[in-house]
């Protein structure tokens, strides 16, 4: 489980996680959003069969956001196609649960978001 790095040690409403199984390449990974205030769970994105995704990180929206919602931002995770040996960066809208793959990356990459300011 991950929360926004800016909320570590503070009260927060949402946390994010993935399911992953390296046992069978055909297993399907998915990312999840948990509402800790109301006890609800949403599936953010189901990756295609054979894809494995890494630990998601939350990035706050920089413009036009409403900080009081707690999920106004993006969830980023790497998705690796085990059959083809390729990966991409999946960027999910944390509030609307929409995925958009945008950038190829190597598998197994792990990191944090560091804003420029």
MDAnalysis code that builds the backbone (N, CA, C; Angstrom):
import MDAnalysis as mda
import numpy as np

u = mda.Universe.empty(351, n_residues=117, atom_resindex=np.repeat(np.arange(117), 3), trajectory=True)
u.add_TopologyAttr("name", ["N", "CA", "C"] * 117)
u.add_TopologyAttr("resid", np.arange(1, 118))
u.add_TopologyAttr("resname", ["UNK", "UNK", "UNK", "UNK", "UNK", "UNK", "UNK", "UNK", "UNK", "UNK", "UNK", "UNK", "UNK", "UNK", "UNK", "UNK", "UNK", "UNK", "UNK", "UNK", "UNK", "UNK", "UNK", "UNK", "UNK", "UNK", "UNK", "UNK", "UNK", "UNK", "UNK", "UNK", "UNK", "UNK", "UNK", "UNK", "UNK", "UNK", "UNK", "UNK", "UNK", "UNK", "UNK", "UNK", "UNK", "UNK", "UNK", "UNK", "UNK", "UNK", "UNK", "UNK", "UNK", "UNK", "UNK", "UNK", "UNK", "UNK", "UNK", "UNK", "UNK", "UNK", "UNK", "UNK", "UNK", "UNK", "UNK", "UNK", "UNK", "UNK", "UNK", "UNK", "UNK", "UNK", "UNK", "UNK", "UNK", "UNK", "UNK", "UNK", "UNK", "UNK", "UNK", "UNK", "UNK", "UNK", "UNK", "UNK", "UNK", "UNK", "UNK", "UNK", "UNK", "UNK", "UNK", "UNK", "UNK", "UNK", "UNK", "UNK", "UNK", "UNK", "UNK", "UNK", "UNK", "UNK", "UNK", "UNK", "UNK", "UNK", "UNK", "UNK", "UNK", "UNK", "UNK", "UNK", "UNK"])
u.atoms.positions = np.array([
    [0.836, -1.185, 0.000],
    [0.000, 0.000, 0.000],
    [0.879, 1.245, 0.000],
    [0.441, 2.237, -0.763],
    [1.120, 3.522, -0.816],
    [0.110, 4.626, -0.615],
    [0.563, 5.705, -0.013],
    [-0.207, 6.941, 0.041],
    [0.660, 8.010, -0.616],
    [0.087, 9.173, -0.829],
    [0.889, 10.273, -1.374],
    [2.037, 10.558, -0.417],
    [3.244, 10.708, -0.944],
    [4.413, 10.948, -0.095],
    [4.222, 12.161, 0.806],
    [3.531, 13.196, 0.321],
    [3.294, 14.410, 1.106],
    [2.376, 14.154, 2.298],
    [1.681, 13.013, 2.315],
    [0.738, 12.715, 3.392],
    [1.270, 11.705, 4.410],
    [2.504, 11.263, 4.235],
    [3.087, 10.316, 5.189],
    [3.131, 10.958, 6.572],
    [2.606, 10.280, 7.579],
    [2.577, 10.796, 8.944],
    [1.432, 11.754, 9.213],
    [0.565, 11.958, 8.240],
    [-0.584, 12.862, 8.379],
    [-1.870, 12.073, 8.126],
    [-2.988, 12.596, 8.581],
    [-4.254, 11.939, 8.244],
    [-4.460, 11.957, 6.725],
    [-4.934, 10.846, 6.184],
    [-5.166, 10.770, 4.747],
    [-6.374, 9.872, 4.479],
    [-6.990, 10.082, 3.345],
    [-8.199, 9.341, 3.002],
    [-7.931, 8.153, 2.087],
    [-7.037, 8.302, 1.118],
    [-6.850, 7.278, 0.102],
    [-5.484, 6.617, 0.193],
    [-5.451, 5.340, -0.148],
    [-4.190, 4.631, -0.343],
    [-4.331, 3.802, -1.617],
    [-3.192, 3.379, -2.164],
    [-3.167, 2.708, -3.459],
    [-2.296, 1.461, -3.367],
    [-2.677, 0.431, -4.113],
    [-1.936, -0.828, -4.099],
    [-2.112, -1.534, -5.438],
    [-1.334, -2.594, -5.639],
    [-1.469, -3.440, -6.822],
    [-1.523, -4.889, -6.368],
    [-2.064, -5.734, -7.220],
    [-1.909, -7.174, -7.003],
    [-0.953, -7.663, -8.067],
    [-0.145, -8.619, -7.716],
    [0.840, -9.127, -8.666],
    [1.157, -10.574, -8.318],
    [1.354, -11.380, -9.336],
    [1.765, -12.761, -9.156],
    [2.833, -13.058, -10.191],
    [4.004, -13.421, -9.742],
    [5.081, -13.778, -10.671],
    [5.079, -15.280, -10.949],
    [4.101, -15.999, -10.380],
    [4.055, -17.447, -10.549],
    [3.675, -17.811, -11.982],
    [2.618, -17.210, -12.506],
    [2.156, -17.512, -13.866],
    [2.194, -16.242, -14.701],
    [2.858, -16.304, -15.839],
    [2.984, -15.118, -16.687],
    [1.636, -14.625, -17.183],
    [0.649, -15.513, -17.316],
    [-0.654, -15.117, -17.860],
    [-1.544, -14.425, -16.828],
    [-1.155, -14.439, -15.555],
    [-1.964, -13.777, -14.529],
    [-2.104, -12.293, -14.841],
    [-3.190, -11.699, -14.385],
    [-3.498, -10.299, -14.688],
    [-3.252, -9.431, -13.456],
    [-2.481, -8.370, -13.622],
    [-2.255, -7.406, -12.544],
    [-3.333, -6.335, -12.592],
    [-3.587, -5.722, -11.455],
    [-4.533, -4.615, -11.378],
    [-4.071, -3.661, -10.291],
    [-4.471, -2.403, -10.408],
    [-4.176, -1.421, -9.368],
    [-5.485, -1.062, -8.669],
    [-5.370, -0.755, -7.381],
    [-6.539, -0.521, -6.547],
    [-6.414, 0.772, -5.754],
    [-7.552, 1.377, -5.492],
    [-7.654, 2.590, -4.673],
    [-8.536, 2.248, -3.480],
    [-8.069, 2.586, -2.283],
    [-8.807, 2.323, -1.052],
    [-9.226, 3.636, -0.405],
    [-10.499, 3.751, -0.085],
    [-11.022, 4.908, 0.646],
    [-11.031, 4.505, 2.114],
    [-10.059, 4.979, 2.858],
    [-9.903, 4.588, 4.261],
    [-10.956, 5.214, 5.160],
    [-11.572, 6.293, 4.723],
    [-12.619, 6.953, 5.501],
    [-13.934, 6.183, 5.435],
    [-14.269, 5.657, 4.252],
    [-15.561, 5.005, 4.062],
    [-15.462, 3.504, 3.846],
    [-14.248, 2.962, 3.808],
    [-14.072, 1.526, 3.659],
    [-14.377, 0.993, 2.271],
    [-14.312, 1.833, 1.242],
    [-14.609, 1.403, -0.124],
    [-13.320, 1.074, -0.873],
    [-13.434, 0.207, -1.870],
    [-12.309, -0.165, -2.723],
    [-12.731, -0.046, -4.181],
    [-11.841, 0.529, -5.014],
    [-12.085, 0.617, -6.453],
    [-10.933, -0.023, -7.187],
    [-11.238, -0.660, -8.301],
    [-10.197, -1.132, -9.204],
    [-9.887, 0.006, -10.159],
    [-8.650, 0.482, -10.126],
    [-8.251, 1.586, -10.988],
    [-8.061, 1.126, -12.421],
    [-7.344, 0.044, -12.587],
    [-7.010, -0.399, -13.926],
    [-6.673, -1.878, -13.890],
    [-7.208, -2.613, -14.821],
    [-6.802, -4.007, -15.015],
    [-5.901, -4.041, -16.238],
    [-4.676, -4.475, -16.025],
    [-3.730, -4.559, -17.121],
    [-4.027, -5.811, -17.940],
    [-3.635, -5.848, -19.208],
    [-3.886, -7.039, -20.026],
    [-3.234, -8.279, -19.431],
    [-3.758, -9.449, -19.760],
    [-3.169, -10.712, -19.296],
    [-1.698, -10.753, -19.690],
    [-0.865, -11.213, -18.779],
    [0.566, -11.291, -19.031],
    [1.336, -10.051, -18.658],
    [0.646, -8.990, -18.240],
    [1.313, -7.766, -17.789],
    [1.441, -7.778, -16.276],
    [2.565, -7.333, -15.780],
    [2.801, -7.178, -14.343],
    [3.064, -5.701, -14.079],
    [2.447, -5.157, -13.041],
    [2.685, -3.749, -12.742],
    [3.430, -3.610, -11.425],
    [4.145, -2.507, -11.291],
    [4.937, -2.246, -10.098],
    [4.170, -1.416, -9.084],
    [4.845, -1.103, -8.004],
    [4.241, -0.314, -6.932],
    [3.802, 1.048, -7.455],
    [2.548, 1.431, -7.231],
    [2.074, 2.725, -7.722],
    [2.510, 3.871, -6.809],
    [2.759, 5.033, -7.411],
    [3.012, 6.233, -6.609],
    [1.991, 7.292, -6.998],
    [1.608, 8.119, -6.033],
    [0.629, 9.174, -6.242],
    [1.354, 10.491, -6.445],
    [0.924, 11.248, -7.462],
    [1.489, 12.559, -7.755],
    [0.343, 13.561, -7.755],
    [0.421, 14.580, -6.895],
    [-0.627, 15.603, -6.847],
    [-0.670, 16.386, -8.149],
    [-1.881, 16.759, -8.571],
    [-2.064, 17.599, -9.748],
    [-1.472, 18.977, -9.427],
    [-0.743, 19.569, -10.360],
    [-0.084, 20.845, -10.069],
    [-0.948, 22.052, -10.383],
    [-1.866, 21.932, -11.354],
    [-2.690, 23.080, -11.720],
    [-4.153, 22.671, -11.764],
    [-5.008, 23.561, -11.300],
    [-6.439, 23.316, -11.390],
    [-6.947, 22.268, -10.433],
    [-6.155, 21.901, -9.464],
    [-6.544, 20.851, -8.535],
    [-7.248, 21.379, -7.305],
    [-7.938, 20.482, -6.631],
    [-8.577, 20.825, -5.367],
    [-7.985, 19.919, -4.302],
    [-7.088, 20.462, -3.518],
    [-6.329, 19.675, -2.553],
    [-7.208, 18.973, -1.528],
    [-8.417, 19.465, -1.285],
    [-9.252, 18.880, -0.241],
    [-9.854, 17.530, -0.630],
    [-9.805, 17.138, -1.904],
    [-10.394, 15.855, -2.286],
    [-9.499, 14.688, -1.912],
    [-8.186, 14.880, -1.842],
    [-7.278, 13.816, -1.463],
    [-6.904, 12.875, -2.589],
    [-7.656, 12.873, -3.685],
    [-7.313, 12.020, -4.825],
    [-7.181, 12.832, -6.105],
    [-6.934, 14.127, -5.976],
    [-6.809, 15.000, -7.131],
    [-5.376, 14.941, -7.639],
    [-5.116, 13.982, -8.482],
    [-3.780, 13.798, -9.004],
    [-3.705, 12.554, -9.862],
    [-2.505, 12.004, -9.960],
    [-2.246, 10.879, -10.843],
    [-1.583, 9.747, -10.075],
    [-1.872, 8.548, -10.498],
    [-1.214, 7.365, -9.973],
    [-0.333, 6.831, -11.091],
    [0.955, 6.668, -10.811],
    [1.886, 6.193, -11.826],
    [2.423, 4.824, -11.430],
    [2.484, 3.930, -12.406],
    [3.036, 2.599, -12.185],
    [3.640, 2.101, -13.489],
    [4.583, 1.192, -13.396],
    [5.178, 0.595, -14.577],
    [4.462, -0.715, -14.876],
    [4.171, -0.963, -16.143],
    [3.538, -2.205, -16.568],
    [4.495, -2.931, -17.501],
    [4.788, -4.186, -17.177],
    [5.741, -4.980, -17.948],
    [5.003, -6.111, -18.656],
    [5.164, -6.201, -19.977],
    [4.597, -7.295, -20.766],
    [5.583, -8.459, -20.701],
    [5.255, -9.467, -19.910],
    [6.179, -10.592, -19.693],
    [6.470, -11.363, -20.980],
    [5.508, -11.434, -21.887],
    [5.693, -12.182, -23.125],
    [6.615, -11.492, -24.115],
    [6.524, -10.183, -24.212],
    [7.316, -9.428, -25.190],
    [8.573, -8.817, -24.589],
    [8.632, -8.721, -23.265],
    [9.795, -8.119, -22.625],
    [9.832, -6.611, -22.751],
    [8.661, -5.982, -22.907],
    [8.592, -4.523, -23.009],
    [7.818, -3.960, -21.820],
    [8.012, -2.688, -21.546],
    [7.341, -2.027, -20.431],
    [6.840, -0.660, -20.861],
    [5.894, -0.141, -20.101],
    [5.452, 1.232, -20.305],
    [5.075, 1.841, -18.970],
    [5.071, 3.169, -18.934],
    [4.653, 3.912, -17.760],
    [3.160, 4.160, -17.882],
    [2.374, 3.650, -16.956],
    [0.925, 3.870, -16.951],
    [0.629, 5.032, -16.010],
    [-0.064, 6.028, -16.516],
    [-0.469, 7.163, -15.700],
    [-1.980, 7.119, -15.587],
    [-2.474, 6.985, -14.360],
    [-3.898, 6.860, -14.088],
    [-4.406, 8.128, -13.429],
    [-5.560, 8.599, -13.830],
    [-6.200, 9.725, -13.153],
    [-6.793, 9.163, -11.866],
    [-6.266, 9.552, -10.721],
    [-6.665, 8.954, -9.444],
    [-8.126, 9.197, -9.093],
    [-8.698, 10.301, -9.539],
    [-10.101, 10.590, -9.229],
    [-11.057, 9.918, -10.209],
    [-10.699, 9.878, -11.486],
    [-11.598, 9.369, -12.517],
    [-11.285, 7.954, -12.979],
    [-10.198, 7.391, -12.494],
    [-9.847, 6.002, -12.764],
    [-9.632, 5.697, -14.246],
    [-8.925, 6.599, -14.937],
    [-8.648, 6.416, -16.352],
    [-7.154, 6.174, -16.543],
    [-6.797, 5.181, -17.359],
    [-5.385, 4.870, -17.606],
    [-4.964, 5.357, -18.976],
    [-3.711, 5.813, -19.089],
    [-3.162, 6.239, -20.358],
    [-1.682, 5.879, -20.405],
    [-1.297, 4.817, -21.133],
    [0.133, 4.478, -21.218],
    [0.866, 5.505, -22.077],
    [2.017, 6.007, -21.579],
    [2.677, 7.064, -22.340],
    [4.174, 6.894, -22.589],
    [4.895, 6.066, -21.816],
    [6.352, 6.070, -21.974],
    [6.948, 4.688, -21.752],
    [7.838, 4.210, -22.653],
    [8.504, 2.921, -22.442],
    [9.588, 3.043, -21.370],
    [9.687, 2.029, -20.527],
    [10.681, 2.014, -19.449],
    [11.156, 0.580, -19.229],
    [12.300, 0.390, -18.592],
    [12.767, -0.975, -18.313],
    [11.969, -1.612, -17.177],
    [11.848, -2.952, -17.150],
    [11.138, -3.613, -16.056],
    [11.925, -3.526, -14.752],
    [11.210, -3.572, -13.634],
    [11.857, -3.592, -12.329],
    [12.265, -2.238, -11.795],
    [11.933, -1.170, -12.486],
    [12.295, 0.173, -12.037],
    [11.462, 0.540, -10.815],
    [12.057, 1.182, -9.825],
    [11.378, 1.532, -8.574],
    [11.781, 2.958, -8.207],
    [10.832, 3.793, -7.835],
    [11.231, 5.160, -7.518],
    [10.133, 5.964, -6.861],
    [10.416, 7.235, -6.674],
    [9.487, 8.197, -6.078],
    [9.389, 9.415, -6.978],
    [8.287, 10.153, -6.813],
    [8.092, 11.398, -7.553],
    [8.706, 12.526, -6.738],
    [9.523, 13.365, -7.370],
    [10.129, 14.519, -6.706],
    [9.765, 15.745, -7.538],
    [8.873, 16.614, -7.017],
    [8.490, 17.801, -7.776],
    [9.668, 18.747, -7.934],
    [9.623, 19.553, -8.987],
    [10.743, 20.440, -9.287],
    [10.829, 21.641, -8.345],
    [9.731, 21.969, -7.669],
    [9.782, 23.128, -6.789],
    [9.624, 22.750, -5.338],
])
